[in-house]
């Protein structure tokens, strides 16, 4: 019984650590995207700089969401596995998945499953 409590304690801290990493990644991604925007935003290049800003910001959010989903899975399944907590986890993952797909479409300009079609039709510069 004590080994189970120790494992749950370690998993709780692992989930907390992943949540912290996820938040830090999102914050650092926003800061880095902003710095890159100001560096690229020369007169006459605002539109391209803004598109790059949105893409870089979206990438930071996507990466942070991945850490947050991992933390939710560990925290729910390993620490408190009840049907209610699993339902909440499923809802959270569904919402974050929709957000991830929406951000991916915003960044890439096409559906994730259409990536091959767009790569095939665009000329390569080798």
C-alpha positions in Angstrom: 0.0 0.0 0.0 2.9 2.4 0.7 4.5 1.7 -2.7 1.2 2.7 -4.4 1.1 6.0 -2.4 4.7 6.7 -3.3 4.0 6.1 -7.0 0.9 8.3 -6.9 2.9 11.0 -5.2 5.7 10.9 -7.9 3.1 10.9 -10.7 1.3 13.9 -9.1 4.6 15.8 -9.1 5.3 14.7 -12.7 1.9 16.0 -13.8 2.6 19.3 -11.9 6.0 19.5 -13.6 4.5 19.0 -17.1 1.9 21.6 -16.4 4.6 24.0 -15.4 6.6 23.2 -18.5 3.6 23.7 -20.7 2.8 27.2 -19.2 6.5 28.2 -19.4 6.7 27.1 -23.1 3.6 29.1 -23.9 4.9 32.2 -22.2 8.4 31.9 -23.6 6.9 31.2 -27.1 4.9 34.4 -26.8 7.9 36.4 -25.8 10.1 34.9 -28.5 7.4 35.4 -31.2 7.0 39.0 -30.1 10.8 39.7 -30.2 11.0 38.1 -33.6 8.1 40.2 -34.8 9.7 43.5 -33.7 13.0 42.4 -35.4 11.3 41.6 -38.7 8.8 44.5 -38.7 10.7 46.9 -40.9 8.8 49.6 -42.7 6.9 48.1 -45.6 7.1 44.6 -44.2 4.4 44.7 -41.5 2.1 42.2 -43.3 4.8 39.5 -43.6 6.1 40.2 -40.1 2.5 39.8 -38.7 1.9 36.5 -40.5 5.2 35.2 -39.1 4.2 36.5 -35.7 0.9 34.6 -35.7 2.6 31.4 -37.0 5.4 31.6 -34.3 2.9 32.4 -31.6 0.7 29.5 -32.7 3.7 27.1 -32.6 4.5 28.1 -29.1 0.9 27.6 -28.0 0.7 24.2 -29.8 3.8 22.9 -28.1 2.6 24.2 -24.7 -0.8 22.5 -25.2 1.0 19.1 -25.8 2.7 19.4 -22.4 -0.6 20.4 -20.8 -2.4 17.4 -22.4 0.3 15.0 -21.1 0.0 16.5 -17.6 -3.8 16.1 -17.7 -3.5 12.4 -18.8 -1.0 11.6 -16.1 -3.0 13.5 -13.4 -6.3 12.0 -14.3 -5.5 8.4 -15.2 -2.7 7.7 -12.8 -3.6 9.9 -9.8 -7.4 10.0 -9.7 -8.9 7.4 -12.0 -12.7 7.9 -11.6 -15.3 7.8 -14.3 -16.1 11.5 -13.7 -12.4 12.5 -13.9 -12.1 10.5 -17.1 -15.1 12.3 -18.6 -13.6 15.6 -17.7 -10.2 14.5 -19.2 -12.0 13.4 -22.4 -13.7 16.8 -22.7 -10.4 18.7 -22.0 -8.6 16.6 -24.6 -11.4 17.2 -27.2 -11.3 20.9 -26.6 -7.5 21.1 -26.8 -7.5 18.9 -29.9 -9.9 21.2 -31.7 -7.7 24.1 -30.6 -4.6 22.3 -31.9 -6.2 21.6 -35.3 -7.4 25.2 -35.6 -4.0 26.5 -34.8 -2.4 24.1 -37.2 -4.7 25.3 -40.0 -4.0 28.9 -39.1 -0.2 28.3 -39.2 0.0 26.0 -42.3 -2.9 27.4 -44.2 -4.4 23.9 -44.9 -5.9 20.9 -43.1 -3.2 18.7 -41.4 -4.2 15.7 -43.5 -3.8 17.8 -46.7 -0.1 18.5 -46.0 1.1 15.9 -48.6 -1.1 17.5 -51.3 0.3 20.9 -50.7 3.9 19.7 -50.6 3.4 17.7 -53.8 1.9 20.7 -55.7 4.4 23.3 -54.5 7.8 23.5 -56.3 10.8 22.4 -54.3 13.9 24.4 -54.1 16.7 21.9 -53.7 
